[in-house]
Amino acid sequence: MSSQDSVPSSVPIMHTVLRWSVILTVIIAVVGGVIGWFIAGWPGTWSAVVAAGVVLMFTAVTAISIIFAARMPSTFFMAVILGAWLVKLLAFLGVLAVVRAFDFTHDWMLWSTMLVALVGHLAIDVIVVLRSRQPYVSDVQLPESEETRPSTDNT
């Protein structure tokens, strides 16, 4: 396997982040939906489910964009990350405008569930990265010097 085909060290980390993010989103949607039902009926339930889904969408876009751009040169990597950030910002404004236009949401449940989900997803990011045991500099190939090259001399 050549160095071009190797998987960058950030890819397995982002896969783990995605897996735990989906699990957390399901838990928050279920618990938030039940709490929302007791607070505001169906509007509370739908608000919790929508908020959990929106937060998953944003964290997933970040992780997927890093997975996609990990093998690109640094200029293109930054362009993909910036583009993903802009898409998330516009999507966030669009989703909230659409959700607020309908009567099936409860404002308090929507915002509180979104806040809990955001804090939970940030905690997942921190825990996964801290447990990844990555060196300060990874995926670096240093040029070989004359002294470290294996000798091709058969004498």
WOFENGI-V195688 format. One record per residue. SS is DSSP state (helix for helix, strand for strand, loop for the rest). Layout:
SS / SS
//
This chain:
loop / loop / loop / loop / loop / loop / loop / loop / helix / helix / helix / helix / helix / helix / helix / helix / helix / helix / helix / helix / helix / helix / helix / helix / helix / helix / helix / helix / helix / helix / helix / helix / helix / helix / helix / helix / helix / helix / helix / helix / loop / helix / helix / helix / helix / helix / helix / helix / helix / helix / helix / helix / helix / helix / helix / helix / helix / helix / helix / helix / helix / helix / helix / helix / helix / helix / helix / helix / helix / loop / loop / loop / loop / helix / helix / helix / helix / helix / helix / helix / helix / helix / helix / helix / helix / helix / helix / helix / helix / helix / helix / helix / helix / helix / helix / helix / helix / helix / helix / helix / helix / loop / loop / loop / loop / loop / helix / helix / helix / helix / helix / helix / helix / helix / helix / helix / helix / helix / helix / helix / helix / helix / helix / helix / helix / helix / helix / helix / helix / helix / helix / loop / loop / loop / loop / loop / loop / loop / loop / loop / loop / loop / loop / loop / loop / loop / loop / loop / loop / loop / loop / loop / loop / loop / loop
//
